[in-house]
Structure formats: C-alpha cells, structure tokens
Amino acid sequence: MCNENTAINEEKIINVFGAGLAGAEAAWQAARRGVKVRLHEMKPHKYTPAHKSPKFAELVCSNSLRSDSTTNAVGLLKEEMRRLGSLILEAADISRVPAGSALAVDRERFSSYITEKLTNHPNIEIIGDEVSSVPAGETTIIATGPLTSDKMADYIRTELGCPGLHFFDAAAPIVDGATINKDIAFFASRYDKGDADYLNCPMTKEQYEAFYDALVNAREAELHDFDREEQKDLTVFEGCMPVEVMAKRGKDTLCYGPLKPVGLKDPRHPEAGEYYAVVQLRREDEEGTMFNLVGFQTHLAFPEQKRVFRMIPGLEEAEFLRYGVMHRNTYLDSPGLLGPDYAMLSRPEVFFAGQMTGVEGYVESAGSGMVAGISAARRVLGLSRIVFPEETMLGAMSAYVSRGGVGAFAPMNANFGIIAPLPQRVKGGKMAKYAVYAERSLEAVEKIRGIL
C-alpha cells in the first residue's frame, strides 16, 4: 500500500465533490496514494434539509452500520474495507458504541474523527463551496449525495446526460435515555445472542391495537418545497420505509417486522412469556444518553410523533431529542451509464460515488467511494484500471451498479444475492454457505491488496 505522506506530484490532481461518507472515503483513498485532492464541500456555507452539522461524513439517519459479522453481507463488506485501509471503518471502530452484534457509532465522534483526518492530510485541500459543474478535462468524483443541489442535479442531467430518478428516505426519532421508564423497558438481545444492548418496550395485544389505530390515523408532515413536485410519484425504498406506511399494509405487519416479539423476554420476569409486540431502542452514543427507535423511520408531523410514540410502554414521558424526518433521495439509472469502477462510460474522467450510483446504505456508499477513489487515483497516476472481482462484496456492488439486475434499476444494499455464486454446493445451511462466501471474498481481497 502507498504511504499516506507520499509527496505530491502537482500534476496528479483530482476533484472530489461532497464530503459525505462516499466523498470522504474517495478523497482519503486518492490522497494516500500520492494524489492531490481538492475536496469541495458546501457545508457550512449551505446545508441540505437533512444536514445539521458542519462536519464531514454526517450520519443523518441511523447511527448503526449494521451487522459486523462476516457471515452477513454488510459485515463482510466492512471487513473487506478494513483490510483495504478504509477511513470510514477506522472512524467507526474508534467511535463504536454497544449494539450487540451490530456496529453502531457515536455519530459526533465518528464525524469529528473523519473531519480531522481529512483536514490535516497534506495531500487534501478543503474548498468550501457549492459546485455546479465539472472542470473541463479534470478527473472528478461526484459524491454530492442523495440531496444533490438543484444546480448540480441539473448539470448532471443535462450536461453529463445522466437521467435521474427519485425516491424518498426516512429517519427514525431519537429519545433522551434518561426519560425512558426502565421499570417497563428492559435490556435484552433477541434469543440472548450477544450482549443485551437493546432496550425493549413490550406491548400486550390491547396496547398494540391502540397504538396501531393511532399510528395509521396520525397526520403526516407537509412535504418540503423541493419534494412537493415529486409527491405524486412518491416511492419509498423498502429498507427505509416509514413505519406508518408499513403499518397500513396490514394490522399485524409490524409484528412480523420492526415490532417482532420472538426471542425477546424480560429477564426480570421470565414467567411472562412472549409479548404480543416489542419496540426496540438502540444506543446513539457510548454513554447511553440517547436511543433511537429501531425501524421507526417516519414522516408523521412532529406533534403526532410525540403523541403516538408516547403510547409505547416505557416511552410515556420520553423526551424527543430528534423527530423523524423524510427527505428526497436522488440516484442515477447507472447500468449502461457507469462502469464497474464507477467511471462514466462516455466520460471516463468523471466518476460517481455514494447513493447517487444506486448503492444503498452507509457502508455501501463508503464502499463505492473507496472503489471510485482508488480508480480515479490510478487513472491520474497512469496505472492500469482495476476492477474488483465479483467474488468480493465491493466487486459485486460495482457489478450491480454497472449492469443492474432483473427489471427496472433500483437501489440495492449489500447482499449475498449479488455476489458471484459458489461453484460447489455447501452443506450445513445458509450460515455455512455464507462462511464460505466470506472466506473466498477475503482471499480475493488479500490478492488485490497486493496489487494496490
């Protein structure tokens, strides 16, 4: 691997637009390979409706980066990125908070660490401005995120010839941990797996039915001005579906989804048996002063969130530190537009990274930034093009983005369904199969690390 302090060749320059997770990772990967990076970020001069912090790599939805097990697709992706020197994973591991088998972070420490590392890197110049075009002939990574400004979005559609699609993303509320009634809520993990890091609010059938009726009849918030024109075509990605939308699919839908009670028992009352429904809360910080409502992404009006969510046992007096919000996301119709290195097929000096490409999720966005950053750096250094093998999760994602799947292209999380299939059958069930996937993937990562 290249030394992070490699001297800069002034002719080896790339632009990175956006300092979210994808842009931050892309800038880091290029800079540590001796390439000078101009990192353009419009914060703090201008904010999107979803962003509040001036720091880089701000987590605007959940603070969880999901499973950390390599027999889980996103867990495998994280391990691949760790081995390839990911800044995002380095920051996540340093700012980790208890979350059972998941990797959750203290979002303030996480963003602060990344901001400091990028700001102090000798190969990175931070430029505080809002970009609206790509400099002619310059290698550029566009990582402006799902809330790309109107000017940049228009440029991407018209000048770069990239058709844009839209969907809506939702974030869960956060409550003050000190205001949760711990006489009702209890710490436990499902089936007692891992540490008891989740706080659980149990419901009887009567409590659930009252909550359900209030939820499906609650008033939704007004759409932002920038969303209003899109509301007739509103489509919600399944992984971020508002809890009220999910509930309207059927009275017991939540009981098989985010309120699933199976495997959750109050250790103080083992005789109580299984509850009808359980709402889980996850730590937002290491000290446990803040908790988010797992699976409760929502577009309800703020007063309605307070009224309805306080019907959850244990949250009767909960103070909301952040209400759930809903905002527009934008992504490209990437198959036939981008190659597996995230470069445009028609303009190979222009790369995209992050959710704009059609990857979905924090880690997936950072992973696309890693591939784009490495690819852009190799381009300006005059090195051969690298395509990550589809036996790796990084390569499987970039292949999905460049080729698509069956039917219309839609955002996709990391999953074992997109990775190259195994040539042989594996006995022992799906976990044994996933373990073989992981072993093969990490062997491939070690080989490609030797090349990089």
Secondary structure, DSSP 8 states (H G I E B T S, - for coil): ---TT----TT-EEEEE--SHHHHHHHHHHHTTT-EEEEE--TTTS--TT---SSSS---S-SEEEE--TTSHHHHHHHHHHHTT-HHHHHHHHTEE--TTEEEE-HHHHHHHHHHHHHT-TTEEEE-----S--TT--EEE---TT--HHHHHHHHHTS---EEEEEEE---EEEGGGS-TTT-EE--GGG-S----EEEEE-HHHHHHHHHHHHTS-B----HHHHTTGGG--B-GGG--HHHHHTT-TTTGGGTTT--TT---TT-GGG---SEEEEEEESSTTS-EEEETT----B-HHHHHHHHTTSTT-TT--EEE---EEEEEEE--BTTB-TTSBBSS-TTEEE-SGGGTB-SHHHHHHHHHHHHHHHHHHHTT-------TTSHHHHHHHHHHH--SSS---B---TTSS---SS--SS-HHHHHHHHHHHHHHHHHHHHHH-
